[in-house]
Amino acid sequence: MSAQQPSQSSQSSFSYRDAGVDIEAGDALVERIKPFARKTMRPEVLGGIGGFGALFGVPGKYREPVLVSGTDGVGTKLRLAFALGRHDTVGQDLVAMSVNDILAQGAEPLFFLDYFACGKLDVDTAATVVRGIARGCELAGCALIGGETAEMPDMYPDGEYDLAGFAVGAVEKSAIIDGANIAAGDIVLGLASSGAHSNGYSLIRKIIAATAPDLAADFHGRPLRDVLLAPTRIYVKPLLAVFRELPGAVKGLAHITGGGLTGNVPRILGDGLVARIDAASWPLPPLFQWLRQAGQVEQDEMHRVFNCGIGMVVVASAADADAVAARLAAAGETVYRIGRIDRREESEARAIVA
């Protein structure tokens, strides 16, 4: 038996807007973000924002180009941004997480695409987020050549959204950095982070919930909320300069993300090597001191979850380490000599922070 059909007189006319999707708002967002994207353009970009696909020519300077890609999100740092009504920094976080990853293999970021998903599109909020993405692309020297805005009613609560993105870069095949040449006696340098970057925020939010600090209160010269939402530092331009000026000097790079120092440094070491890192060789920033004390977080857990003030690790030979450190410092990075590479005993971990 067929379902009863409504009479013509009782039938309503539905639209996509009635279903919760505002096409006009999406179009307005595209127009709003075009100026941000234009500021990131590179000569290799073919076409503009709005096409079905983004076109990018491989730079002619490469003889044997190898494409390197990375993708990531911002994680639960977004929940803190929602709670504080701050949307101007998470876009840079999104870019940083991918471009710093591909940089760790020696790649120059070429272009970036983002994905912004929400239940109901707020053009002002989305434009603020994308402006932050464009800022991150400018800092990384890569082009924001496209993305996707998805308005999906009932998928996300009002005022919330999710972010993801990916970067594509290129490196000369002969210049790939993979840690294969790291040897005992090499020096471990650490580049200062700008804060917690985009990792450990599930624990950070748990500590906030348990201790209820005044997020507007002064915290070493800035409101605590600003310290907690400080955008991830992007290390691309200073390190690319080192690659050009001191070819081969950098033997390995580890982007310190989820897993902290003890989880990420081993990713670039052979089985027979250990990185011995001296935790006293750099000052623990006030944010991490507060997190450790307020959350009663054990030292090993701190180094496993957070970057603890070191956002990128650079491994260089003893002969090259001073020159690498000096070049990075001249480019504005705060550089610490934090350890050395040794031969590893069978029972030892591959990264020891003590």
Secondary structure, 3 states (H helix, E strand, C coil): CCCCCCCCCCCCCCCCCCCCCCHHHHHHHHHHHHHHHHCCCCCCEECCCCCCCCEECCCCCCCCEEEEEEEEECCCHHHHHHHHCCCCCHHHHHHHHHHHHHHCCCCEEEEEEEEEEECCCCHHHHHHHHHHHHHHHHHHCCEEEEEEEEECCCCCCCCCEEEEEEEEEEEEHHHCCCCCCCCCCCEEEEEECCCCCCCCHHHHHHHHHHHCCCCCCEECCEEHHHHHCCCCCCCHHHHHHHHHHCCCCEEEEEECCCCHHHHHHHHHCCCCEEEEECHHHCCCCHHHHHHHHHCCCCHHHHHHHCCCCEEEEEEECCCCHHHHHHHHHHCCCCEEEEEEEEECCCCCCCEEEC
